[in-house]
Structures are given as structure tokens and as C-alpha cells.
Amino acid sequence: MNETEEILERAGIKPTSNRILVLREILRSGHPLSLMDLDEILDSLDKSSISRVLSILLEHGAIHAVEDGRGIVRYETCHGDHSHESDNDMHAHFYCERCRKVYCFEDIPTPSVKLPAGFYSRSVNYMIKGICPGCRKK
């Protein structure tokens, strides 16, 4: 069994061809991808099919979504223990304002925020904006 199928199995998701294709591209990319990115890469699938797959992967905790600093949602695989009750894979991201690429800083966890009684956090979006090293050299 390959990594894509293992992730689907752990999340309790039936490994259909569309789900395998979408998740494989997210894994292959090395950085978070948007629906538009996936639509460009996966010419064999239409946007609505990709969107349905992303919804299923999100619902089961196989991927998580992050807003990239411009209002565009991007998706990446989850590496921690992801139940519907907690997500210990929350980490910082960096948005380059020049090349518009999003980088994952998996070694930088999001800060812990104490919420008032009765509030429950399911996710945190910690986005740092600036210029990446590649764009600074240009």
C-alpha cells in the first residue's frame, strides 16, 4: 500500500480514483495547494469533482485548510493525530507577497491561546506575510 492509500485508510475514506489523484498531488507538491492549483494540475478532473474530494478529505481529517493571506484557501496533508476533537498539527505558514507561494513551517507550532470558558478551538490560522528568500535575491 502506498502513502496516499495509507492516509485514506487511516482517515476511514474509501480510496476511489479521484480521491487518490487529488491526495497524491497534495502530497507531491510539498506546499499547500489551492483548488485552482489542483484544477490546473489535474486536467482529468473537473473543478466540482476536486472540490467534492477536498470536502471529504477535510471532513475526515486527512488534510487541513489554510487561508493564504489573500483570502484563497489552500490545502495540505495532516501529519499529526487528527480527530474531530483535536488537531495537533497546527503550525505556522508564510505567505510570500511577491511570488504568492505559501510555505509550511511545521517546526513552528501556533501559539497557544487560552479561550474563555465554553469556547472550543478546532483550528488556528497563523499566517506570516513577507518576502521569501528566493524573491529577496531577485
Backbone as JSON Lines, residues from 0, in Angstrom:
{"i":0,"aa":"M","n":[0.86,-1.18,0.0],"ca":[0.0,0.0,0.0],"c":[0.91,1.25,0.0]}
{"i":1,"aa":"N","n":[0.58,2.22,-0.83],"ca":[1.39,3.44,-0.89],"c":[0.92,4.46,0.14]}
{"i":2,"aa":"E","n":[1.68,5.56,0.27],"ca":[1.38,6.58,1.28],"c":[-0.02,7.16,1.12]}
{"i":3,"aa":"T","n":[-0.42,7.43,-0.12],"ca":[-1.74,8.01,-0.38],"c":[-2.85,7.1,0.14]}
{"i":4,"aa":"E","n":[-2.77,5.83,-0.19],"ca":[-3.78,4.88,0.25],"c":[-3.75,4.68,1.76]}
{"i":5,"aa":"E","n":[-2.55,4.73,2.37],"ca":[-2.44,4.61,3.83],"c":[-3.13,5.77,4.53]}
{"i":6,"aa":"I","n":[-2.95,6.98,4.01],"ca":[-3.6,8.16,4.61],"c":[-5.11,8.03,4.51]}
{"i":7,"aa":"L","n":[-5.6,7.63,3.34],"ca":[-7.04,7.46,3.16],"c":[-7.58,6.4,4.11]}
{"i":8,"aa":"E","n":[-6.87,5.28,4.23],"ca":[-7.32,4.2,5.1],"c":[-7.36,4.65,6.56]}
{"i":9,"aa":"R","n":[-6.29,5.33,7.02],"ca":[-6.25,5.82,8.41],"c":[-7.39,6.78,8.69]}
{"i":10,"aa":"A","n":[-7.77,7.57,7.68],"ca":[-8.86,8.54,7.85],"c":[-10.24,7.9,7.68]}
{"i":11,"aa":"G","n":[-10.29,6.64,7.28],"ca":[-11.57,5.96,7.07],"c":[-12.27,6.38,5.79]}
{"i":12,"aa":"I","n":[-11.47,6.7,4.76],"ca":[-12.0,7.15,3.48],"c":[-11.78,6.06,2.43]}
{"i":13,"aa":"K","n":[-12.83,5.71,1.72],"ca":[-12.72,4.73,0.64],"c":[-11.79,5.3,-0.45]}
{"i":14,"aa":"P","n":[-10.77,4.54,-0.88],"ca":[-9.79,5.06,-1.85],"c":[-10.28,5.0,-3.31]}
{"i":15,"aa":"T","n":[-11.14,5.93,-3.69],"ca":[-11.57,6.0,-5.09],"c":[-10.46,6.63,-5.93]}
{"i":16,"aa":"S","n":[-10.55,6.49,-7.23],"ca":[-9.51,7.04,-8.11],"c":[-9.4,8.55,-7.97]}
{"i":17,"aa":"N","n":[-10.52,9.27,-7.89],"ca":[-10.48,10.73,-7.74],"c":[-9.81,11.14,-6.43]}
{"i":18,"aa":"R","n":[-10.14,10.45,-5.36],"ca":[-9.56,10.78,-4.06],"c":[-8.05,10.52,-4.06]}
{"i":19,"aa":"I","n":[-7.65,9.43,-4.67],"ca":[-6.22,9.11,-4.77],"c":[-5.5,10.16,-5.6]}
{"i":20,"aa":"L","n":[-6.07,10.57,-6.73],"ca":[-5.44,11.58,-7.58],"c":[-5.24,12.9,-6.86]}
{"i":21,"aa":"V","n":[-6.29,13.39,-6.2],"ca":[-6.22,14.67,-5.51],"c":[-5.22,14.61,-4.36]}
{"i":22,"aa":"L","n":[-5.33,13.6,-3.52],"ca":[-4.43,13.5,-2.37],"c":[-2.98,13.3,-2.83]}
{"i":23,"aa":"R","n":[-2.76,12.54,-3.87],"ca":[-1.41,12.32,-4.39],"c":[-0.77,13.65,-4.81]}
{"i":24,"aa":"E","n":[-1.54,14.53,-5.46],"ca":[-1.0,15.83,-5.88],"c":[-0.7,16.73,-4.69]}
{"i":25,"aa":"I","n":[-1.55,16.68,-3.67],"ca":[-1.3,17.47,-2.47],"c":[-0.01,16.99,-1.8]}
{"i":26,"aa":"L","n":[0.17,15.68,-1.72],"ca":[1.39,15.12,-1.13],"c":[2.62,15.47,-1.97]}
{"i":27,"aa":"R","n":[2.49,15.37,-3.26],"ca":[3.6,15.59,-4.19],"c":[4.08,17.04,-4.2]}
{"i":28,"aa":"S","n":[3.19,17.96,-3.95],"ca":[3.51,19.39,-4.12],"c":[4.56,19.91,-3.15]}
{"i":29,"aa":"G","n":[4.53,19.46,-1.92],"ca":[5.47,19.97,-0.94],"c":[5.07,21.29,-0.32]}
{"i":30,"aa":"H","n":[3.96,21.88,-0.76],"ca":[3.43,23.12,-0.18],"c":[1.91,23.11,-0.37]}
{"i":31,"aa":"P","n":[1.19,23.91,0.39],"ca":[-0.27,23.93,0.27],"c":[-0.74,24.35,-1.13]}
{"i":32,"aa":"L","n":[-1.76,23.65,-1.63],"ca":[-2.32,23.93,-2.96],"c":[-3.75,24.43,-2.85]}
{"i":33,"aa":"S","n":[-4.12,25.34,-3.73],"ca":[-5.5,25.84,-3.79],"c":[-6.31,24.97,-4.74]}
{"i":34,"aa":"L","n":[-7.61,25.18,-4.73],"ca":[-8.5,24.5,-5.67],"c":[-8.08,24.82,-7.1]}
{"i":35,"aa":"M","n":[-7.73,26.08,-7.36],"ca":[-7.29,26.48,-8.71],"c":[-5.99,25.78,-9.1]}
{"i":36,"aa":"D","n":[-5.05,25.64,-8.15],"ca":[-3.81,24.92,-8.42],"c":[-4.12,23.48,-8.83]}
{"i":37,"aa":"L","n":[-4.97,22.83,-8.04],"ca":[-5.32,21.44,-8.33],"c":[-6.06,21.31,-9.65]}
{"i":38,"aa":"D","n":[-6.91,22.28,-9.96],"ca":[-7.64,22.28,-11.23],"c":[-6.67,22.35,-12.42]}
{"i":39,"aa":"E","n":[-5.62,23.14,-12.29],"ca":[-4.61,23.24,-13.35],"c":[-3.8,21.96,-13.49]}
{"i":40,"aa":"I","n":[-3.47,21.34,-12.36],"ca":[-2.65,20.13,-12.36],"c":[-3.43,18.91,-12.84]}
{"i":41,"aa":"L","n":[-4.67,18.78,-12.36],"ca":[-5.48,17.59,-12.63],"c":[-6.45,17.84,-13.78]}
{"i":42,"aa":"D","n":[-5.94,17.82,-14.97],"ca":[-6.8,18.11,-16.13],"c":[-7.82,17.01,-16.41]}
{"i":43,"aa":"S","n":[-7.65,15.83,-15.78],"ca":[-8.61,14.75,-15.99],"c":[-9.85,14.89,-15.1]}
{"i":44,"aa":"L","n":[-9.82,15.81,-14.11],"ca":[-10.95,16.03,-13.22],"c":[-11.5,17.43,-13.37]}
{"i":45,"aa":"D","n":[-12.81,17.58,-13.24],"ca":[-13.37,18.93,-13.26],"c":[-13.32,19.53,-11.86]}
{"i":46,"aa":"K","n":[-13.47,20.83,-11.78],"ca":[-13.32,21.56,-10.53],"c":[-14.31,21.08,-9.47]}
{"i":47,"aa":"S","n":[-15.53,20.76,-9.86],"ca":[-16.53,20.32,-8.87],"c":[-16.14,18.97,-8.27]}
{"i":48,"aa":"S","n":[-15.55,18.09,-9.07],"ca":[-15.09,16.79,-8.55],"c":[-13.95,16.99,-7.55]}
{"i":49,"aa":"I","n":[-13.02,17.87,-7.9],"ca":[-11.9,18.16,-6.99],"c":[-12.43,18.75,-5.7]}
{"i":50,"aa":"S","n":[-13.38,19.67,-5.8],"ca":[-13.97,20.31,-4.63],"c":[-14.65,19.29,-3.72]}
{"i":51,"aa":"R","n":[-15.38,18.35,-4.3],"ca":[-16.05,17.3,-3.51],"c":[-15.01,16.45,-2.77]}
{"i":52,"aa":"V","n":[-13.93,16.09,-3.46],"ca":[-12.87,15.3,-2.83],"c":[-12.24,16.08,-1.68]}
{"i":53,"aa":"L","n":[-11.95,17.35,-1.89],"ca":[-11.36,18.17,-0.83],"c":[-12.27,18.23,0.39]}
{"i":54,"aa":"S","n":[-13.57,18.34,0.17],"ca":[-14.53,18.38,1.28],"c":[-14.48,17.09,2.09]}
{"i":55,"aa":"I","n":[-14.42,15.96,1.4],"ca":[-14.36,14.65,2.09],"c":[-13.05,14.52,2.85]}
{"i":56,"aa":"L","n":[-11.93,14.9,2.23],"ca":[-10.63,14.8,2.89],"c":[-10.58,15.71,4.13]}
{"i":57,"aa":"L","n":[-11.15,16.9,4.03],"ca":[-11.21,17.82,5.17],"c":[-12.08,17.25,6.29]}
{"i":58,"aa":"E","n":[-13.25,16.77,5.91],"ca":[-14.2,16.24,6.88],"c":[-13.61,15.1,7.7]}
{"i":59,"aa":"H","n":[-12.77,14.28,7.08],"ca":[-12.18,13.12,7.75],"c":[-10.8,13.4,8.34]}
{"i":60,"aa":"G","n":[-10.31,14.63,8.22],"ca":[-9.03,14.98,8.84],"c":[-7.79,14.52,8.1]}
{"i":61,"aa":"A","n":[-7.92,14.15,6.83],"ca":[-6.76,13.73,6.05],"c":[-5.94,14.93,5.57]}
{"i":62,"aa":"I","n":[-6.62,16.06,5.42],"ca":[-5.96,17.31,5.04],"c":[-6.5,18.42,5.93]}
{"i":63,"aa":"H","n":[-5.82,19.56,5.91],"ca":[-6.38,20.73,6.56],"c":[-6.26,21.91,5.62]}
{"i":64,"aa":"A","n":[-7.05,22.92,5.9],"ca":[-7.11,24.09,5.04],"c":[-6.48,25.28,5.75]}
{"i":65,"aa":"V","n":[-5.85,26.14,4.96],"ca":[-5.26,27.35,5.5],"c":[-5.53,28.48,4.51]}
{"i":66,"aa":"E","n":[-5.97,29.63,5.05],"ca":[-6.19,30.8,4.2],"c":[-4.82,31.43,3.96]}
{"i":67,"aa":"D","n":[-4.51,31.75,2.7],"ca":[-3.13,32.1,2.32],"c":[-2.74,33.57,2.48]}
{"i":68,"aa":"G","n":[-3.57,34.37,3.05],"ca":[-3.23,35.78,3.21],"c":[-3.91,36.68,2.21]}
{"i":69,"aa":"R","n":[-4.51,36.08,1.17],"ca":[-5.25,36.84,0.16],"c":[-6.71,36.42,0.11]}
{"i":70,"aa":"G","n":[-7.12,35.55,1.01],"ca":[-8.48,35.05,1.02],"c":[-8.66,33.76,0.24]}
{"i":71,"aa":"I","n":[-7.56,33.19,-0.25],"ca":[-7.62,31.94,-1.01],"c":[-7.29,30.79,-0.06]}
{"i":72,"aa":"V","n":[-8.13,29.76,-0.06],"ca":[-7.92,28.61,0.8],"c":[-6.99,27.64,0.08]}
{"i":73,"aa":"R","n":[-6.01,27.15,0.82],"ca":[-5.07,26.15,0.31],"c":[-5.13,24.93,1.21]}
{"i":74,"aa":"Y","n":[-4.76,23.8,0.65],"ca":[-4.9,22.52,1.36],"c":[-3.56,21.82,1.44]}
{"i":75,"aa":"E","n":[-3.34,21.15,2.58],"ca":[-2.13,20.36,2.77],"c":[-2.47,19.15,3.62]}
{"i":76,"aa":"T","n":[-1.6,18.15,3.57],"ca":[-1.85,16.94,4.34],"c":[-1.59,17.2,5.81]}
{"i":77,"aa":"C","n":[-2.24,16.41,6.63],"ca":[-2.07,16.49,8.07],"c":[-1.07,15.43,8.51]}
{"i":78,"aa":"H","n":[-0.23,15.81,9.46],"ca":[0.8,14.87,9.91],"c":[0.61,14.4,11.34]}
{"i":79,"aa":"G","n":[-0.24,15.05,12.09],"ca":[-0.43,14.69,13.49],"c":[-1.59,13.73,13.66]}
{"i":80,"aa":"D","n":[-2.05,13.64,14.9],"ca":[-3.21,12.83,15.24],"c":[-4.43,13.7,15.03]}
{"i":81,"aa":"H","n":[-5.23,13.39,14.01],"ca":[-6.35,14.26,13.66],"c":[-7.68,13.57,13.91]}
{"i":82,"aa":"S","n":[-8.25,13.94,14.99],"ca":[-9.61,13.5,15.25],"c":[-10.48,14.74,15.1]}
{"i":83,"aa":"H","n":[-11.76,14.55,15.17],"ca":[-12.65,15.7,15.07],"c":[-12.59,16.54,16.34]}
{"i":84,"aa":"E","n":[-11.97,15.99,17.4],"ca":[-11.89,16.7,18.67],"c":[-10.64,17.57,18.8]}
{"i":85,"aa":"S","n":[-9.55,17.18,18.11],"ca":[-8.33,17.97,18.25],"c":[-7.48,17.86,17.0]}
{"i":86,"aa":"D","n":[-6.59,18.85,16.85],"ca":[-5.68,18.86,15.73],"c":[-4.32,19.3,16.27]}
{"i":87,"aa":"N","n":[-3.41,18.33,16.42],"ca":[-2.1,18.68,16.97],"c":[-1.09,18.95,15.86]}
{"i":88,"aa":"D","n":[-1.56,19.23,14.67],"ca":[-0.7,19.53,13.53],"c":[-0.78,21.01,13.16]}
{"i":89,"aa":"M","n":[-1.26,21.84,14.07],"ca":[-1.4,23.26,13.76],"c":[-0.02,23.91,13.84]}
{"i":90,"aa":"H","n":[0.37,24.54,12.74],"ca":[1.69,25.13,12.64],"c":[1.62,26.43,11.85]}
{"i":91,"aa":"A","n":[2.72,27.18,11.88],"ca":[2.77,28.47,11.2],"c":[2.96,28.29,9.7]}
{"i":92,"aa":"H","n":[2.48,29.28,8.95],"ca":[2.66,29.33,7.49],"c":[3.22,30.69,7.12]}
{"i":93,"aa":"F","n":[3.86,30.75,5.98],"ca":[4.44,32.01,5.49],"c":[3.93,32.26,4.08]}
{"i":94,"aa":"Y","n":[3.38,33.44,3.85],"ca":[2.89,33.84,2.53],"c":[3.85,34.86,1.94]}
{"i":95,"aa":"C","n":[4.44,34.54,0.77],"ca":[5.33,35.48,0.1],"c":[4.48,36.45,-0.72]}
{"i":96,"aa":"E","n":[4.62,37.73,-0.43],"ca":[3.82,38.75,-1.1],"c":[4.26,39.0,-2.54]}
{"i":97,"aa":"R","n":[5.4,38.48,-2.94],"ca":[5.86,38.65,-4.32],"c":[5.47,37.46,-5.2]}
{"i":98,"aa":"C","n":[5.91,36.26,-4.83],"ca":[5.63,35.09,-5.67],"c":[4.3,34.43,-5.33]}
{"i":99,"aa":"R","n":[3.69,34.83,-4.2],"ca":[2.39,34.34,-3.74],"c":[2.38,32.87,-3.35]}
{"i":100,"aa":"K","n":[3.54,32.33,-3.06],"ca":[3.65,30.95,-2.61],"c":[3.46,30.9,-1.09]}
{"i":101,"aa":"V","n":[2.88,29.81,-0.62],"ca":[2.7,29.59,0.81],"c":[3.65,28.49,1.24]}
{"i":102,"aa":"Y","n":[4.36,28.74,2.32],"ca":[5.31,27.78,2.88],"c":[4.79,27.3,4.22]}
{"i":103,"aa":"C","n":[5.0,26.02,4.5],"ca":[4.65,25.46,5.81],"c":[5.88,25.5,6.69]}
{"i":104,"aa":"F","n":[5.71,25.99,7.89],"ca":[6.76,25.94,8.89],"c":[6.3,24.96,9.96]}
{"i":105,"aa":"E","n":[6.43,23.67,9.64],"ca":[5.91,22.63,10.52],"c":[6.6,22.59,11.88]}
{"i":106,"aa":"D","n":[7.83,23.12,11.95],"ca":[8.55,23.13,13.21],"c":[8.2,24.33,14.08]}
{"i":107,"aa":"I","n":[7.31,25.2,13.59],"ca":[6.87,26.36,14.37],"c":[5.39,26.16,14.71]}
{"i":108,"aa":"P","n":[5.1,25.67,15.92],"ca":[3.69,25.47,16.28],"c":[2.98,26.81,16.48]}
{"i":109,"aa":"T","n":[1.69,26.79,16.3],"ca":[0.92,28.01,16.54],"c":[0.92,28.29,18.04]}
{"i":110,"aa":"P","n":[0.89,29.56,18.4],"ca":[0.87,29.89,19.83],"c":[-0.41,29.38,20.49]}
{"i":111,"aa":"S","n":[-0.29,29.01,21.72],"ca":[-1.44,28.56,22.49],"c":[-2.2,29.78,23.0]}
{"i":112,"aa":"V","n":[-3.5,29.78,22.79],"ca":[-4.34,30.89,23.22],"c":[-5.38,30.35,24.2]}
{"i":113,"aa":"K","n":[-5.43,30.92,25.38],"ca":[-6.43,30.49,26.37],"c":[-7.73,31.19,26.04]}
{"i":114,"aa":"L","n":[-8.73,30.41,25.72],"ca":[-10.05,30.93,25.38],"c":[-10.92,31.01,26.63]}
{"i":115,"aa":"P","n":[-11.9,31.89,26.62],"ca":[-12.84,31.96,27.75],"c":[-13.6,30.64,27.91]}
{"i":116,"aa":"A","n":[-14.1,30.4,29.08],"ca":[-14.87,29.18,29.38],"c":[-16.0,29.0,28.38]}
{"i":117,"aa":"G","n":[-16.17,27.77,27.91],"ca":[-17.25,27.44,26.99],"c":[-16.86,27.51,25.52]}
{"i":118,"aa":"F","n":[-15.72,28.1,25.21],"ca":[-15.27,28.19,23.82],"c":[-14.32,27.04,23.52]}
{"i":119,"aa":"Y","n":[-14.46,26.47,22.33],"ca":[-13.62,25.35,21.91],"c":[-13.0,25.66,20.55]}
{"i":120,"aa":"S","n":[-11.71,25.58,20.46],"ca":[-11.0,25.86,19.21],"c":[-10.8,24.58,18.41]}
{"i":121,"aa":"R","n":[-11.15,24.63,17.13],"ca":[-10.92,23.47,16.25],"c":[-9.74,23.69,15.33]}
{"i":122,"aa":"S","n":[-9.43,24.94,15.02],"ca":[-8.27,25.21,14.17],"c":[-7.77,26.63,14.42]}
{"i":123,"aa":"V","n":[-6.52,26.84,14.03],"ca":[-5.89,28.14,14.16],"c":[-5.18,28.42,12.85]}
{"i":124,"aa":"N","n":[-5.31,29.63,12.33],"ca":[-4.62,30.02,11.11],"c":[-3.57,31.05,11.49]}
{"i":125,"aa":"Y","n":[-2.32,30.64,11.51],"ca":[-1.22,31.52,11.87],"c":[-0.4,31.78,10.62]}
{"i":126,"aa":"M","n":[-0.65,32.91,9.96],"ca":[-0.01,33.24,8.68],"c":[0.93,34.42,8.87]}
{"i":127,"aa":"I","n":[2.16,34.22,8.48],"ca":[3.17,35.27,8.49],"c":[3.3,35.75,7.04]}
{"i":128,"aa":"K","n":[3.28,37.05,6.81],"ca":[3.38,37.6,5.46],"c":[4.7,38.34,5.31]}
{"i":129,"aa":"G","n":[5.29,38.22,4.13],"ca":[6.55,38.91,3.86],"c":[7.11,38.48,2.52]}
{"i":130,"aa":"I","n":[8.44,38.45,2.43],"ca":[9.13,38.1,1.19],"c":[9.99,36.87,1.46]}
{"i":131,"aa":"C","n":[9.88,35.86,0.62],"ca":[10.65,34.63,0.78],"c":[12.11,34.86,0.34]}
{"i":132,"aa":"P","n":[13.03,33.98,0.73],"ca":[14.44,34.13,0.37],"c":[14.68,34.2,-1.15]}
{"i":133,"aa":"G","n":[13.97,33.4,-1.91],"ca":[14.13,33.42,-3.37],"c":[13.76,34.76,-3.98]}
{"i":134,"aa":"C","n":[12.69,35.36,-3.51],"ca":[12.27,36.67,-4.04],"c":[13.16,37.8,-3.54]}
{"i":135,"aa":"R","n":[13.72,37.65,-2.36],"ca":[14.62,38.69,-1.83],"c":[15.89,38.8,-2.66]}
{"i":136,"aa":"K","n":[16.31,37.66,-3.24],"ca":[17.53,37.65,-4.05],"c":[17.36,38.32,-5.39]}
{"i":137,"aa":"K","n":[16.1,38.4,-5.85],"ca":[15.83,38.95,-7.19],"c":[15.97,40.46,-7.22]}
